[in-house]
Amino acid sequence: MSNRTSKKNPDLSRSNPERFTSAGFILAAIGSSVGLGNMWKFPYITGKHGGAAFFLLFMICLILVGLPILLAEMTIGRGGRGDAATSLYNLTGKKHWRLIGLLSVLCAFLIMSYYAVVAGWTLHYTVESITGALFRGGDDYRGKFESFASGYWPVFWQAVVMLLCGWVIAKGVSGGIEKFNKILIPGFLAILLVLMVHSLTLPGAGQGVEFFLKPDFGKLDAESALIALGHAFFSLSLGMGCMLTYGSYVEQKQSLGSATLAIGLGDLLYAFIAGLVIFPTVFSFGLEPGEGVGLAFMALPAAFSQMPFGFLFGGLFFVLLAIAALTSAVSILEVPVAYAMHNWKWSRKKAAAVISSVCFLVGVPSALSVGGVLGAFQPGGKTVFDWFDFVTSYVLMPIGGLAVTLFTGYAWKRAGEEAGLSGFWYKIWMFLIKIVAPILILLVFLYSVGIISV
Ligand code: PHE
């Protein structure tokens, strides 16, 4: 430990004394990675791109790119004991790395502003489903979603999400973030299993399982590979400082290698079960499989409305979506909050209150742009919401991911020591982080901004 302490880097762990317990950290990191992506994106891209064949491809992408970067982010966080910008500076003493890290902090802040809007929708649907209001007044679920999204209620729910996340974060790492995840993540698994059993026993469920998993290697192409890669990245919450910031609260004795495997497996497992919940339900009622808003707020409500106790299963499903969104949202908000604490020396409470309030205000235009008063304002053919999504997911996140690989592979010489890797595994990790991951991230980036096509 003593050689970690130099004049330039005084004992970093003293300036950042908050810690997760070992189990708490794994749960919080799984909470971050298991989000809307697992619930409403992964099952669909899997079904569309060859079922089990795509699943295999996704696992390869996780292993080649996702897990090495996840390990790198956590290692930087624990070594640097700071936020996503300060840690990079603490480990090198170079100002330009702080600036590059600042991009991730900005990315997290911008993502949080509109992620809270979507998380708010899930809360609204939870209430509507449990009270049964969702199923009254006809079955035009597209119309119902559009009339909700174009009104002002989304702003109210967005505020609720911000308040809740701000409150959890203000309570601290172990008393807030860890506790929140310790309660919600096991609950999440329990609900997911109940829903899985229920949906697998619906008539015609087999067709849904077939759509999700039947291997069709003929459907795999270059596009599937890029989609799998992009999703491996997004699904593990990489490229925006989340895992780095969480990593800064990890005990020195915890094995980061095992944590990486546990988080990767957890993420995969939740995505797999989500598919077994969604498609049997969708196919059993003869609905079109899809993803995102159309799946969660239009197709599935139509299915719930037709099944016995649909309000209950619908309610459980939306609680699930809400938990997925909230545990991810907390990890996103923690990134700028940690930055404010380290750089502006704010107390945790002040940072949580100020950042969540400002983030709320920045997100209001997004909330009002999905058919609302700002719906018609579409510079460059994109709504405000779409712009935030585009700039963060397609530009800032890949840059953040690339920065992590270059930092770990080239700029910081002691990553292996901090990660607890040496010999064979260190060499493999360095090969992936120095060469494979940067090239693949660059390819996905060029593909998603339309510079190359496949
Ligand atoms: N990993 C989350 C998901 O799968 C999304 C997310 C991205 C959360 C980035 C935090 C940071 O939906």
Residues whose N, C-alpha, C, O or C-beta is under 5 A from the ligand:
A	BS01	LIG	S32 S33 V34 G35 L36 G37 N38 F234 S235 L236 S237 L238 C242 S328 I332
